[in-house]
Protein backbone atom coordinates (compact mmCIF):
# COMPACT_ATOMS: atom_id res chain seq x y z
CA UNK A 1 0.00 0.00 0.00
CA UNK A 2 1.90 3.05 -1.29
CA UNK A 3 0.93 6.26 0.53
CA UNK A 4 3.67 8.43 -0.96
CA UNK A 5 6.46 10.30 0.82
CA UNK A 6 6.65 9.66 4.57
CA UNK A 7 6.26 12.94 6.50
CA UNK A 8 8.78 14.08 9.12
CA UNK A 9 8.48 16.29 12.23
CA UNK A 10 8.57 20.07 11.87
CA UNK A 11 11.95 21.73 12.34
CA UNK A 12 10.92 23.73 15.43
CA UNK A 13 8.27 23.49 18.13
CA UNK A 14 6.90 25.56 20.99
CA UNK A 15 4.75 24.67 24.02
CA UNK A 16 1.05 24.97 23.23
CA UNK A 17 0.00 25.36 26.85
CA UNK A 18 -2.71 22.75 26.19
CA UNK A 19 -1.91 19.50 28.05
CA UNK A 20 -3.56 17.13 25.56
CA UNK A 21 -2.01 18.96 22.59
CA UNK A 22 1.57 19.19 23.83
CA UNK A 23 4.17 20.98 21.74
CA UNK A 24 3.10 22.49 18.42
CA UNK A 25 4.93 23.87 15.37
CA UNK A 26 6.43 27.22 16.18
CA UNK A 27 4.62 29.02 13.33
CA UNK A 28 1.13 27.66 14.15
CA UNK A 29 -1.40 29.77 15.97
CA UNK A 30 -3.85 28.92 18.76
CA UNK A 31 -7.49 29.97 18.95
CA UNK A 32 -10.75 29.05 20.60
CA UNK A 33 -12.96 27.00 18.30
CA UNK A 34 -15.98 29.26 18.82
CA UNK A 35 -13.98 32.15 17.36
CA UNK A 36 -13.75 30.30 14.04
CA UNK A 37 -16.98 28.32 13.80
CA UNK A 38 -20.59 28.84 14.86
CA UNK A 39 -22.90 26.28 16.41
CA UNK A 40 -25.93 26.57 14.11
CA UNK A 41 -29.36 25.59 15.43
CA UNK A 42 -31.78 25.96 12.53
CA UNK A 43 -34.74 23.76 13.46
CA UNK A 44 -37.10 22.09 10.99
CA UNK A 45 -39.84 19.47 10.97
CA UNK A 46 -39.28 18.22 7.43
CA UNK A 47 -36.70 18.23 4.69
CA UNK A 48 -36.79 19.57 1.16
CA UNK A 49 -37.01 17.08 -1.69
CA UNK A 50 -33.42 17.62 -2.77
CA UNK A 51 -32.01 17.35 0.75
CA UNK A 52 -30.68 14.38 2.68
CA UNK A 53 -31.39 13.17 6.23
CA UNK A 54 -28.68 11.96 8.58
CA UNK A 55 -29.10 10.19 11.90
CA UNK A 56 -26.22 8.97 14.05
CA UNK A 57 -26.41 5.47 12.58
CA UNK A 58 -26.00 6.90 9.06
CA UNK A 59 -22.45 8.09 9.76
CA UNK A 60 -19.50 5.75 10.17
CA UNK A 61 -17.25 6.53 13.11
CA UNK A 62 -13.64 7.65 12.53
CA UNK A 63 -13.96 7.88 8.73
CA UNK A 64 -16.60 10.53 8.03
CA UNK A 65 -18.32 8.36 5.45
CA UNK A 66 -22.09 8.52 5.53
CA UNK A 67 -25.12 6.87 3.96
CA UNK A 68 -28.27 9.04 4.13
CA UNK A 69 -31.53 7.51 5.32
CA UNK A 70 -34.22 6.66 2.77
CA UNK A 71 -36.47 9.25 1.22
CA UNK A 72 -39.65 8.30 3.11
CA UNK A 73 -38.75 9.86 6.44
CA UNK A 74 -41.14 11.18 9.07
CA UNK A 75 -39.93 13.06 12.11
CA UNK A 76 -41.26 12.65 15.64
CA UNK A 77 -39.28 15.66 16.78
CA UNK A 78 -37.56 18.66 15.32
CA UNK A 79 -34.38 18.21 13.32
CA UNK A 80 -31.58 20.60 12.40
CA UNK A 81 -30.84 21.99 8.96
CA UNK A 82 -27.29 21.95 7.65
CA UNK A 83 -25.62 23.31 4.53
CA UNK A 84 -22.77 22.18 2.30
CA UNK A 85 -19.60 23.15 4.17
CA UNK A 86 -21.02 22.51 7.64
CA UNK A 87 -19.35 19.97 9.91
CA UNK A 88 -21.62 17.58 11.84
CA UNK A 89 -20.34 16.34 15.20
CA UNK A 90 -22.13 13.56 17.14
CA UNK A 91 -22.30 14.87 20.69
CA UNK A 92 -23.37 11.67 22.49
CA UNK A 93 -20.51 9.77 24.11
CA UNK A 94 -20.68 6.54 22.07
CA UNK A 95 -20.78 8.57 18.85
CA UNK A 96 -18.24 11.37 19.41
CA UNK A 97 -16.11 10.10 16.51
CA UNK A 98 -19.05 10.40 14.10
CA UNK A 99 -17.89 13.57 12.39
CA UNK A 100 -18.67 14.34 8.77
CA UNK A 101 -18.79 17.17 6.27
CA UNK A 102 -21.69 16.31 3.90
CA UNK A 103 -21.50 17.14 0.20
CA UNK A 104 -25.20 18.03 0.12
CA UNK A 105 -27.43 20.09 2.36
CA UNK A 106 -30.10 18.47 4.48
CA UNK A 107 -31.36 17.85 7.99
CA UNK A 108 -29.96 15.82 10.85
CA UNK A 109 -31.04 14.63 14.27
CA UNK A 110 -30.56 16.96 17.22
CA UNK A 111 -27.76 14.75 18.61
CA UNK A 112 -25.47 16.35 16.02
CA UNK A 113 -23.84 19.72 16.54
CA UNK A 114 -23.95 21.63 13.26
CA UNK A 115 -20.73 23.65 13.10
CA UNK A 116 -20.33 26.29 10.40
CA UNK A 117 -16.75 27.57 9.93
CA UNK A 118 -16.31 31.29 9.43
CA UNK A 119 -15.05 32.20 5.99
CA UNK A 120 -11.32 32.81 5.65
CA UNK A 121 -10.19 31.41 9.00
CA UNK A 122 -10.54 27.64 8.96
CA UNK A 123 -11.38 25.10 6.26
CA UNK A 124 -14.36 22.85 6.93
CA UNK A 125 -12.35 19.87 5.71
CA UNK A 126 -9.52 20.67 8.16
CA UNK A 127 -11.96 21.21 11.03
CA UNK A 128 -13.57 17.86 10.23
CA UNK A 129 -10.20 16.08 10.42
CA UNK A 130 -9.23 17.88 13.62
CA UNK A 131 -12.50 17.16 15.41
CA UNK A 132 -12.32 13.50 14.43
CA UNK A 133 -8.72 13.03 15.60
CA UNK A 134 -8.31 10.82 18.65
CA UNK A 135 -6.67 13.44 20.92
CA UNK A 136 -9.60 15.78 20.27
CA UNK A 137 -12.20 13.05 20.85
CA UNK A 138 -10.44 11.97 24.04
CA UNK A 139 -10.39 15.56 25.33
CA UNK A 140 -14.09 16.05 24.56
CA UNK A 141 -14.95 12.69 26.10
CA UNK A 142 -13.69 13.88 29.49
CA UNK A 143 -16.30 16.66 29.41
CA UNK A 144 -19.35 14.49 28.78
CA UNK A 145 -22.09 14.56 31.39
CA UNK A 146 -25.32 12.71 32.15
CA UNK A 147 -25.85 9.31 33.76
CA UNK A 148 -27.90 7.51 31.10
CA UNK A 149 -27.00 9.43 27.95
CA UNK A 150 -23.62 11.13 28.48
CA UNK A 151 -23.06 13.94 26.01
CA UNK A 152 -20.76 16.80 25.22
CA UNK A 153 -22.04 20.35 24.86
CA UNK A 154 -21.14 23.29 22.70
CA UNK A 155 -19.95 25.39 25.64
CA UNK A 156 -17.03 23.03 26.26
CA UNK A 157 -16.31 22.31 22.59
CA UNK A 158 -16.56 25.95 21.61
CA UNK A 159 -14.12 26.93 24.38
CA UNK A 160 -11.55 24.35 23.24
CA UNK A 161 -8.22 25.77 22.19
CA UNK A 162 -7.32 24.43 18.76
CA UNK A 163 -4.12 24.72 16.70
CA UNK A 164 -4.51 26.78 13.53
CA UNK A 165 -1.99 26.46 10.72
CA UNK A 166 -2.33 28.84 7.78
CA UNK A 167 -5.02 28.14 5.18
CA UNK A 168 -2.46 26.88 2.61
CA UNK A 169 -1.08 24.50 5.23
CA UNK A 170 -4.57 23.38 6.15
CA UNK A 171 -5.13 22.55 2.47
CA UNK A 172 -1.89 20.57 2.38
CA UNK A 173 -2.93 18.63 5.49
CA UNK A 174 -6.34 17.80 4.03
CA UNK A 175 -4.85 16.85 0.67
CA UNK A 176 -2.36 14.48 2.27
CA UNK A 177 -4.87 12.85 4.63
CA UNK A 178 -7.40 12.41 1.81
CA UNK A 179 -4.70 10.76 -0.28
CA UNK A 180 -3.81 8.33 2.50
CA UNK A 181 -7.47 7.65 3.26
CA UNK A 182 -8.21 6.67 -0.35
CA UNK A 183 -5.38 4.17 -0.38
CA UNK A 184 -6.30 2.72 2.98
CA UNK A 185 -9.92 2.26 1.91
CA UNK A 186 -8.81 0.48 -1.24
CA UNK A 187 -6.54 -1.76 0.81
CA UNK A 188 -9.33 -2.49 3.30
CA UNK A 189 -11.79 -3.19 0.49
CA UNK A 190 -9.42 -5.75 -1.01
CA UNK A 191 -9.02 -7.43 2.39
CA UNK A 192 -12.79 -7.48 2.91
CA UNK A 193 -13.22 -9.20 -0.43
CA UNK A 194 -10.65 -11.79 0.64
CA UNK A 195 -12.55 -12.35 3.89
CA UNK A 196 -15.81 -12.77 1.95
CA UNK A 197 -14.19 -15.44 -0.26
CA UNK A 198 -12.79 -17.25 2.77
CA UNK A 199 -16.18 -17.15 4.50
CA UNK A 200 -17.84 -18.53 1.37
CA UNK A 201 -15.30 -21.35 1.34
CA UNK A 202 -15.98 -22.14 5.00
CA UNK A 203 -19.73 -22.03 4.54
CA UNK A 204 -19.49 -24.40 1.60
CA UNK A 205 -17.67 -26.88 3.86
CA UNK A 206 -20.33 -26.52 6.56
CA UNK A 207 -23.29 -26.70 4.13
CA UNK A 208 -22.01 -29.85 2.47
CA UNK A 209 -21.26 -31.56 5.78
CA UNK A 210 -24.55 -30.82 7.57
CA UNK A 211 -26.81 -31.52 4.59
CA UNK A 212 -25.07 -34.44 2.83
CA UNK A 213 -22.57 -35.81 5.30
CA UNK A 214 -19.05 -37.01 4.50
CA UNK A 215 -19.73 -40.01 2.24
CA UNK A 216 -20.10 -38.86 -1.39
CA UNK A 217 -21.59 -42.24 -2.34
CA UNK A 218 -24.23 -42.41 0.37
CA UNK A 219 -27.76 -43.34 -0.66
CA UNK A 220 -30.12 -40.33 -0.56
CA UNK A 221 -33.80 -39.79 0.10
CA UNK A 222 -36.09 -36.76 -0.35
CA UNK A 223 -36.09 -34.69 2.82
CA UNK A 224 -39.51 -33.16 2.17
CA UNK A 225 -37.97 -29.74 2.85
CA UNK A 226 -37.62 -27.39 -0.13
CA UNK A 227 -34.38 -25.74 0.96
CA UNK A 228 -32.78 -29.02 1.99
CA UNK A 229 -33.45 -31.28 -0.97
CA UNK A 230 -32.17 -34.86 -0.68
CA UNK A 231 -30.41 -36.08 2.46
CA UNK A 232 -28.69 -39.37 3.36
CA UNK A 233 -31.32 -42.08 3.60
CA UNK A 234 -30.41 -43.02 7.18
CA UNK A 235 -30.68 -39.45 8.51
CA UNK A 236 -33.65 -38.14 10.45
CA UNK A 237 -35.37 -34.89 9.47
CA UNK A 238 -37.04 -33.37 12.49
CA UNK A 239 -38.45 -30.08 13.73
CA UNK A 240 -36.46 -27.97 16.13
CA UNK A 241 -39.23 -28.26 18.74
CA UNK A 242 -38.11 -31.87 19.18
CA UNK A 243 -34.48 -30.91 19.83
CA UNK A 244 -34.68 -28.36 22.60
CA UNK A 245 -36.30 -25.25 24.06
CA UNK A 246 -36.34 -21.72 22.61
CA UNK A 247 -36.55 -18.78 25.02
CA UNK A 248 -37.34 -15.12 24.34
CA UNK A 249 -35.09 -12.73 26.21
CA UNK A 250 -35.61 -10.24 29.02
CA UNK A 251 -37.75 -7.11 28.69
CA UNK A 252 -36.41 -4.23 30.76
CA UNK A 253 -36.93 -0.51 31.25
CA UNK A 254 -34.39 2.32 31.11
CA UNK A 255 -34.70 2.80 34.88
CA UNK A 256 -33.35 -0.73 35.32
CA UNK A 257 -30.00 0.27 33.84
CA UNK A 258 -26.99 0.22 36.15
CA UNK A 259 -23.23 0.45 35.91
CA UNK A 260 -21.01 -2.56 35.35
CA UNK A 261 -20.69 -4.53 38.56
CA UNK A 262 -24.09 -3.44 39.85
CA UNK A 263 -26.25 -5.75 37.74
CA UNK A 264 -26.44 -8.50 35.13
CA UNK A 265 -25.00 -8.20 31.63
CA UNK A 266 -27.73 -8.22 28.97
CA UNK A 267 -26.50 -9.80 25.74
CA UNK A 268 -27.89 -8.13 22.60
CA UNK A 269 -27.30 -8.23 18.86
CA UNK A 270 -24.36 -5.88 19.31
CA UNK A 271 -22.64 -8.57 21.40
CA UNK A 272 -22.45 -10.93 18.41
CA UNK A 273 -19.85 -10.23 15.74
CA UNK A 274 -18.61 -12.66 13.11
CA UNK A 275 -20.19 -15.57 14.97
CA UNK A 276 -18.37 -14.71 18.19
CA UNK A 277 -19.40 -13.01 21.43
CA UNK A 278 -17.88 -9.55 21.88
CA UNK A 279 -18.15 -7.17 24.81
CA UNK A 280 -17.43 -3.68 23.51
CA UNK A 281 -21.04 -2.47 23.79
CA UNK A 282 -22.50 -3.73 27.05
CA UNK A 283 -25.72 -3.00 28.94
CA UNK A 284 -26.31 -3.98 32.57
CA UNK A 285 -29.63 -4.15 34.42
CA UNK A 286 -30.66 -4.59 38.02
CA UNK A 287 -34.00 -6.38 37.99
CA UNK A 288 -35.53 -9.73 38.74
CA UNK A 289 -34.40 -12.25 36.09
CA UNK A 290 -36.18 -15.61 35.77
CA UNK A 291 -33.78 -18.50 36.17
CA UNK A 292 -34.56 -19.83 32.69
CA UNK A 293 -33.30 -16.55 31.22
CA UNK A 294 -29.88 -16.98 32.82
CA UNK A 295 -27.53 -18.16 30.08
CA UNK A 296 -25.88 -21.54 30.30
CA UNK A 297 -22.71 -22.75 28.64
CA UNK A 298 -23.65 -24.36 25.33
CA UNK A 299 -26.76 -22.22 24.72
CA UNK A 300 -27.08 -20.76 21.23
CA UNK A 301 -27.85 -17.03 21.29
CA UNK A 302 -29.81 -15.93 18.19
CA UNK A 303 -30.81 -12.48 16.97
CA UNK A 304 -34.53 -12.98 16.37
CA UNK A 305 -35.83 -9.46 15.76
CA UNK A 306 -34.19 -6.46 14.10
CA UNK A 307 -34.76 -3.57 11.74
CA UNK A 308 -31.97 -5.03 9.62
CA UNK A 309 -32.73 -8.26 7.77
CA UNK A 310 -29.04 -9.09 7.66
CA UNK A 311 -29.01 -9.55 11.42
CA UNK A 312 -31.85 -12.07 11.75
CA UNK A 313 -30.40 -15.49 12.49
CA UNK A 314 -27.01 -14.17 13.53
CA UNK A 315 -25.92 -16.43 16.38
CA UNK A 316 -23.12 -17.48 18.72
CA UNK A 317 -22.48 -20.18 21.32
CA UNK A 318 -22.56 -19.18 24.97
CA UNK A 319 -19.17 -20.00 26.45
CA UNK A 320 -17.97 -20.15 30.04
CA UNK A 321 -17.31 -16.40 30.11
CA UNK A 322 -20.84 -15.48 29.02
CA UNK A 323 -22.68 -18.12 31.03
CA UNK A 324 -24.61 -16.64 33.95
CA UNK A 325 -25.64 -13.48 32.09
CA UNK A 326 -29.04 -12.77 30.51
CA UNK A 327 -30.20 -11.63 27.06
CA UNK A 328 -32.50 -8.96 25.63
CA UNK A 329 -36.03 -9.21 24.28
CA UNK A 330 -34.90 -9.10 20.65
CA UNK A 331 -32.80 -12.21 21.22
CA UNK A 332 -33.65 -15.90 21.51
CA UNK A 333 -31.69 -18.65 23.22
CA UNK A 334 -31.98 -22.21 21.93
CA UNK A 335 -31.15 -24.75 24.61
CA UNK A 336 -30.82 -28.47 23.96
CA UNK A 337 -28.56 -31.54 24.14
CA UNK A 338 -27.51 -31.35 20.47
CA UNK A 339 -26.42 -27.71 20.41
CA UNK A 340 -22.84 -28.48 19.39
CA UNK A 341 -24.19 -29.87 16.11
CA UNK A 342 -27.09 -27.44 15.73
CA UNK A 343 -24.70 -24.52 16.03
CA UNK A 344 -23.06 -25.69 12.81
CA UNK A 345 -26.47 -26.14 11.18
CA UNK A 346 -27.47 -22.61 12.22
CA UNK A 347 -24.25 -21.28 10.69
CA UNK A 348 -24.84 -22.99 7.38
CA UNK A 349 -27.38 -21.35 5.07
CA UNK A 350 -30.12 -22.65 7.37
CA UNK A 351 -31.65 -19.27 8.24
CA UNK A 352 -30.90 -17.73 4.85
CA UNK A 353 -32.76 -20.48 3.00
CA UNK A 354 -35.81 -20.08 5.25
CA UNK A 355 -35.81 -16.28 5.49
CA UNK A 356 -39.16 -15.93 3.69
CA UNK A 357 -40.79 -17.33 6.82
CA UNK A 358 -39.79 -14.39 9.00
CA UNK A 359 -39.22 -11.46 6.63
CA UNK A 360 -42.25 -9.28 5.93
CA UNK A 361 -42.75 -5.80 4.54
CA UNK A 362 -43.24 -4.34 8.02
CA UNK A 363 -41.18 -6.40 10.47
CA UNK A 364 -38.29 -8.84 10.52
CA UNK A 365 -38.97 -11.32 13.28
CA UNK A 366 -38.07 -14.93 13.91
CA UNK A 367 -40.86 -15.96 16.29
CA UNK A 368 -40.74 -18.99 18.54
CA UNK A 369 -43.46 -20.62 16.45
CA UNK A 370 -41.46 -20.18 13.25
CA UNK A 371 -38.25 -21.38 14.89
CA UNK A 372 -39.86 -24.45 16.41
CA UNK A 373 -41.42 -25.44 13.07
CA UNK A 374 -38.13 -25.32 11.17
CA UNK A 375 -36.88 -28.72 10.07
CA UNK A 376 -33.26 -29.79 10.38
CA UNK A 377 -31.36 -32.86 9.16
CA UNK A 378 -30.01 -34.95 12.03
CA UNK A 379 -27.46 -37.75 11.48
CA UNK A 380 -26.87 -40.51 14.05
CA UNK A 381 -24.79 -39.48 17.08
CA UNK A 382 -21.46 -41.02 15.97
CA UNK A 383 -21.79 -39.51 12.51
CA UNK A 384 -22.49 -36.12 14.04
CA UNK A 385 -19.18 -36.38 15.89
CA UNK A 386 -17.35 -37.23 12.68
CA UNK A 387 -18.99 -34.31 10.88
CA UNK A 388 -18.04 -31.88 13.65
CA UNK A 389 -14.44 -33.08 13.54
CA UNK A 390 -14.39 -32.74 9.75
CA UNK A 391 -15.71 -29.18 9.94
CA UNK A 392 -13.13 -28.29 12.58
CA UNK A 393 -10.27 -29.74 10.51
CA UNK A 394 -11.35 -27.90 7.37
CA UNK A 395 -12.48 -24.65 8.98
CA UNK A 396 -9.56 -24.07 11.36
CA UNK A 397 -7.04 -22.93 8.70
CA UNK A 398 -9.77 -20.82 7.07
CA UNK A 399 -10.62 -19.20 10.41
CA UNK A 400 -6.95 -18.46 11.00
CA UNK A 401 -6.68 -16.79 7.60
CA UNK A 402 -9.81 -14.73 8.31
CA UNK A 403 -8.49 -13.71 11.73
CA UNK A 404 -5.14 -12.75 10.24
CA UNK A 405 -6.80 -10.66 7.53
CA UNK A 406 -9.10 -8.92 10.00
CA UNK A 407 -6.07 -8.09 12.11
CA UNK A 408 -4.41 -6.53 9.05
CA UNK A 409 -7.48 -4.33 8.63
CA UNK A 410 -7.38 -3.37 12.30
CA UNK A 411 -3.70 -2.44 12.07
CA UNK A 412 -4.11 -0.25 9.01
CA UNK A 413 -7.10 1.50 10.59
CA UNK A 414 -5.07 2.04 13.75
CA UNK A 415 -2.33 3.52 11.55
CA UNK A 416 -4.82 5.90 9.94
CA UNK A 417 -6.13 6.99 13.34
CA UNK A 418 -2.62 7.67 14.64
CA UNK A 419 -1.55 9.42 11.43
CA UNK A 420 -4.52 11.82 11.51
CA UNK A 421 -3.77 12.63 15.15
CA UNK A 422 -0.08 13.28 14.45
CA UNK A 423 -0.78 15.44 11.41
CA UNK A 424 -3.54 17.69 12.78
CA UNK A 425 -1.68 18.26 16.05
CA UNK A 426 1.53 19.19 14.25
CA UNK A 427 3.64 16.18 15.15
CA UNK A 428 4.29 15.51 11.44
CA UNK A 429 4.92 17.98 8.64
CA UNK A 430 3.10 16.92 5.48
CA UNK A 431 3.62 20.05 3.39
CA UNK A 432 6.36 18.61 1.18
CA UNK A 433 4.69 15.21 0.98
CA UNK A 434 1.39 16.81 -0.08
CA UNK A 435 3.13 18.94 -2.73
CA UNK A 436 4.65 15.82 -4.32
CA UNK A 437 1.41 13.86 -4.50
CA UNK A 438 0.24 12.97 -8.00
CA UNK A 439 -3.10 14.15 -9.24
CA UNK A 440 -5.74 11.48 -8.84
CA UNK A 441 -6.46 9.99 -12.26
CA UNK A 442 -9.58 8.16 -11.12
CA UNK A 443 -12.30 10.16 -9.41
CA UNK A 444 -13.66 8.72 -6.19
CA UNK A 445 -16.86 6.72 -6.81
CA UNK A 446 -19.71 8.90 -5.59
CA UNK A 447 -23.49 8.59 -5.58
CA UNK A 448 -26.12 11.27 -6.09
CA UNK A 449 -26.01 12.28 -2.45
CA UNK A 450 -22.36 13.22 -2.61
CA UNK A 451 -21.47 10.05 -0.71
CA UNK A 452 -17.99 8.69 -1.42
CA UNK A 453 -18.67 5.00 -1.89
CA UNK A 454 -16.59 2.15 -0.62
CA UNK A 455 -14.66 -0.07 -2.99
CA UNK A 456 -16.83 -3.06 -2.19
CA UNK A 457 -20.23 -4.32 -3.21
CA UNK A 458 -21.46 -4.32 0.38
CA UNK A 459 -22.22 -0.64 0.85
CA UNK A 460 -20.10 1.98 2.50
CA UNK A 461 -20.07 0.36 5.91
CA UNK A 462 -19.36 -3.22 4.79
CA UNK A 463 -21.09 -5.55 7.25
CA UNK A 464 -24.38 -4.48 8.79
CA UNK A 465 -23.95 -2.73 12.10
CA UNK A 466 -25.26 -4.73 15.04
CA UNK A 467 -27.35 -1.95 16.56
CA UNK A 468 -29.82 -1.37 13.74
CA UNK A 469 -33.46 -1.86 14.55
CA UNK A 470 -33.21 -2.08 18.32
CA UNK A 471 -36.25 -1.41 20.44
CA UNK A 472 -36.95 2.11 21.60
CA UNK A 473 -35.77 1.02 25.03
CA UNK A 474 -32.58 -0.55 23.68
CA UNK A 475 -31.92 2.48 21.48
CA UNK A 476 -32.34 4.74 24.49
CA UNK A 477 -30.01 2.49 26.42
CA UNK A 478 -27.34 2.85 23.77
CA UNK A 479 -27.68 6.62 23.71
N, C-alpha and C positions, 0 to 999 in steps of 0.2 A: 504494500500500500504506500505509494509515493505521495508525500504531502508537501514536497518542495523543500526549499532551504530551511534548515533548522534555525530558529531564532536564538539569540543570545541575550544576556542581561544588558541593561542600559549602562553606559559608561559611568554615570554618577547618580547617586541617590541622596535623599534627604529624609529626615523623620517626618511622617505624616501627622503625628499626634493622635492618630486613630488606632487603638490597640489591635483591632482585627485586620487593619489594612497594613500596618507595619511601615517600612520604608517605601518611598515612592520616587519615581524619576525626578530629578532636580528641577526640570523645566515644566512639570505638570502642576496644574492648579488644584485647589480644593474649594468645594462649594457645597452648600446645602441643596439637597435635591429639590426642595420646594421652590428654590430660586430659579430653577431651570425647567420645571415641568409642573403643570397644574393637575390637580385631582378633579376630573370632570364628572359631575353627577347630573346627567341629562336624562330624566326618567321618561319611560314610554310604557304603553300597554300593548303594543303591537309592533310589527316591523314592516317596512316597505317591501314591495314585491322583489326589488332588486337587491335587497339586503340579506345578510346571513345572520344566523343565531348561534351563539356559542354558550354552552354550559361548561362547567368544570371538566366533565367527562369527555368533552369534545377536544380538549387540548392535551397533548402528550407532555408529561413532565420532562424537564431538562433539555428538550430539543426545540420547543416552540412550534412544532408541527401541529396542525389542527385539522379537524374534519367537522364542518358545520353540521348541525342537526338537520333533519328533513324539513321540507317546506311546510308541511301541515303542523304548525306549532300553535298551541294555545297557551296563554300565560295565566297562572293563578295569582301572580303578583307582578308588581312593576319590574321592568328591566331597564338597563342602561343603554343609551345609544353610544356608539363609538364611530370614529371616522378613520379613513386610511391615514396612517401615520401615528395613530394612538398606540400605546403599549398597554396590554391587559396583564394584570398581575393578580393571581389567585391569592386572596388574603387569608384563607383558612389554613391552619397548620399542615394538614396532610397534603395540601396542594400549593404550597408556597412556590415550588419550582415550576408551576404551570404559568409560564410567561410567554406571551406571543405578541407579534406585531402584524395583525391581519392585513391582507392585501385588498380587502373590500370592506366597506362600511357595513354596520349592522347593529345588532343589539346583543347584550350579554346579561347573564344573571348578576344579581347584586353582589355576589361573593367575589366578583372581580373589581379591583380598582382600575379605573380608566384614566391613564396618565397621558397627558398631552404635552410633549416637549415644546418649549418656547423656541420660536424660529431664531436661528443664528447662534445658538449657544450649545446645544447638544443634539446629536443625531438620534432619531428614534431607534435605529438599528443598533447603535452603540449602547443606548440606555437599556434596550432589551437584553443584550449580552451581559451587561453589568448586573442587572437585577437578577438574572438567572444564574450568575456565578455562585459557586458554593460558599465562598466567604460571605457574600451578601446575604444569601439565604440563611446561613447559620446565624448571622448577626440579627436578622429580622426575627428568626425563630425564637430567640431569647426574649423578645418583647411580647410574644403572643399571650393572650389572656382569655379567661373563660374556662369553666370546668368541663363542660360537655362539648363545646364547639370552640376550641381555642382559635383565636384569630389575631392577625396584626391589624393595626389601624394606620390611617394616613398621617396622623400626628407624629408617630414615631418614624415612619418611612420618610415623610417629608422633611423631618429634621436631620436625617442621616447626612453625614458628610461624605461626599463622593469625590473621587479623583476625576479631574477633567483635563485630558490632553486637548490639544488644538483640534479644530474640525478636520484638517487634513490627516492628522494622526488617527483620529477616530475612524475616518474612512479607511485608512490602511489596516487598522485593527479589524474592522468588520470584513473587509475584503479577505484578509488572511483567514479569519475564523470561518467564513463562509466556504472558502476553498477547502479547508480541512474537513469541514462538516460534510461537504458533498462526497469527498473520498471515503470518509468513514461510513456514510450511509450506503455507499455502493459496496464496500467491504462487508458490512453487516448483512446487506441484502443477499450477497452471494453465500454467506454462511447460513442464513436462514433457509435458503433453497437447499443447501446441503443437508441441513437438519430435516427438512420436509422429506427429502429422498430417503434418508436413513429411517425416519419414522414409518414411511410407506413400506420399506423393506421389512421392518420389524412387525408391522401389522399384518403383512402378507404371511409371515411365519406363524403368527398367532391364529389368524383366520383359518389357515389350512389345517393347523393342528387341532383346533377345537371344533371344527365342522366335519373333517374327514379323517382325523387320526393320523397315524404314522405309517400305516401299511398302504402303499399305493395300489395294491392288488386286492384290497378287501372288498367283499361283496356288499353292495349298497341296497338301500331301500328308500322309497319316498318318505320324507319326514312329515308331510302334510302341512308344512310351514313354508309359505311363499319365499321368504328371504333365505331360508336354509337349504332348500332343495333336497337332494339325496344325502343320506347319512349312512355310516356303516350299519349293516343289517342287525348287528347284535347290540347296538346302542339304544338307550331309552330316550324318548323325547317327552319331556314333562314340563308342567307349568311351574313357575317360580314359587307359587303358593305352597307347593309340595316340598320345597327345599329350604324353607326358613321363614323368618318373620321380617316384615318391613315396618319401619317406625318413622312417623313424621316428627320433625324436631320441635324444639321448645319455642313457644311464643312468649315474648317478653316486652316490657315497656321501657321507654328511655329512662324512667326513674329507677329502674333496676340496675343501671350501669354503675360499675365501680372500677376502681383502679386495679391493676394487676396485683395479685396477692390477697385481695379482699373478696374475691368471688371465683366462680367457675368460668373457665375459658369456653366460649361458644364458637364452635367451628362453623364456618360459613363457606360460600363458594370461593371467597378470596383466599381461603386457607388451602385450596387445592391448585397446584400448578404443575403441569406436565406429568400428571399422574402421581404426584408426590404431595405430602402434607408440608406446608410452609407456614411460618409464624411471623411474617412481617406486618400483618394487618390484623391485630387481635382485638376482640371484644370480650369483656368480662361482665358477668351479672351476679348479683346477690339475690337469689330468689329460691323458692322451693322447687326442686327438680325431681321428677319421678325417677325411681331407680332404673326403670327400663330405658330412660333417656340418658343414662350415664354410659359413655362409650366403653366398649370392651375390646381388648386386643383381638384382631381378626375380623372385626366388623368392617363392612364396606360402606363408606360414606359417599353418597350420590347427590349431585345437584339435581333437584327435581322440579324447581320452578325458577324462572329467570326471564328478564326482558330480552335476553340474548339467546337465540336458538342454539348458538354454538356451545353454550354452557350446559344445556340439558344432557344429562348422562355422564358428565364429567365425574370421575370417581377416584377414590384412593383407599388403600387399606389402612385401618387404624392400627398403629404400632404401639409398642410399650410406652413410648413417650406421650402419645395422645390418648391412651386409655385413661378413663376416669374423668374426662371432660364431658361436655354436652354439645349439642348441635342445634342450629337455628331452624326456624319453621320452613324455610325454603329448601331444606336438606332432608334427605331420607337415609336411614341406616338400614342395610340388609344384614340380617344376623342368622347364620345357619352353619351346620357342620361341614358343608362343602365349599366354604367361602374361598379357600385357596384356589380351587379350580374355577369357581364362578367369577372371581376377580379377573382371570384371564379372558373368560367369555365376555364379561362386561367391557373389556378393553380391546376386544375385536371390533367388528363393525356391527355388533349386536344392537346398540341403541340407534346407530345411524340407519340401519336397514328398517327399523320399526318406528322411525320418527313420525310418520304420518299419524300414528296413534295418539301422539301428544302435542303436535303442533297444530294450532288453529290460527285464524286470522286475528284473534283478540288476545290470546294468552298461550304461553308455552308452559305446559305443566305435565309432569309425569306423576299421575295420581297413583295411590296405592292399588286401586282396582286395575289400572292399566298394567302396572308393574307385576302384580300377582298373576295376571292372565298371560303374560309373555311366556313363550315356550323356549326351552333351551335343550340342546343335545347333551346327554349325560352318558359317558362311557362307564364301563365297570371300574371299580376302585383301583385295581392294579394298573389298568391302562391309563387312568387319570394321572397316576404318579409318573408313569413313563412320559406322558405328554407334557407334564409340568417340567420334568427334567430336560426334555428336548427343547422346550421354549427357553428355559434358562440358559442352556448351552448355546443356542443360536442367538439369543437376544443380548447376552452379556457383552460381547464385543461391540454390538451395535450401540448399546446404552453407553458404553465407555466412549465411543466416537461422538455420540450426541453430547455427552457431558463435556468432553474436551472442546467441542465446537462452541457450545454455550459459554464456556469459560473464556474462549477467545473473544467472543462478543462482549462479555463483561469487561475484559481487560481493555479493549479498545474504547469502550464507552467510559471507563474510568479515566483513560488517557485524555479523552475529549473534555471530560469534566475538569480535570486538573489543568489542562492547557488553557481553557477559557479563563479559569481563575487566575492563572499566572499572567495571562496577557492583559486582562482588563484591570488588574491591580498593579501593572507595571513591572512585574518580575521578569518579563521577557520583552525584548524589543523586536517587533515584527515589521518595522518600516521597510527595511531593505528586502526582507523576504517577500513582503506584499508587492513591492515594486517589481520584483523579478518573476512574479507569477504570470503564466501564460493566460491569454484570453480564453475563456471557455468556448470551445467549438460547438458543443452540444448544449442547447438550452435545457434547464431543469424541466422535467415533465410537470405540467401544472394543469389543474382542472379549471372550470369556469368560475370557481369561487376564489381563485388566486391561491389555491392550496398546492404547495410543492409536494408532489406525490412520492411515495417510496418506490424503490426499485424492485418491488415484489408484486405478486398478483394478489396479495392478501390484504390490501388496504394500507393506509399509512401507519397504522399501529401494529401491523403483523397480527399476532394472536389476539383473540378477543380478551378484553380486560375482565377480570373476575368480579368486578363490582357492578356490572350493568344489571339493571332490572331488579335491584333489591327492593324490599318492602319500604314503605315510608319510614317505618321505625328503623330498619337497618340503615337506610340512607341517612337518617338523622344521626344515628349512632356514628356512622363514618364521619360526618361533618363535625 
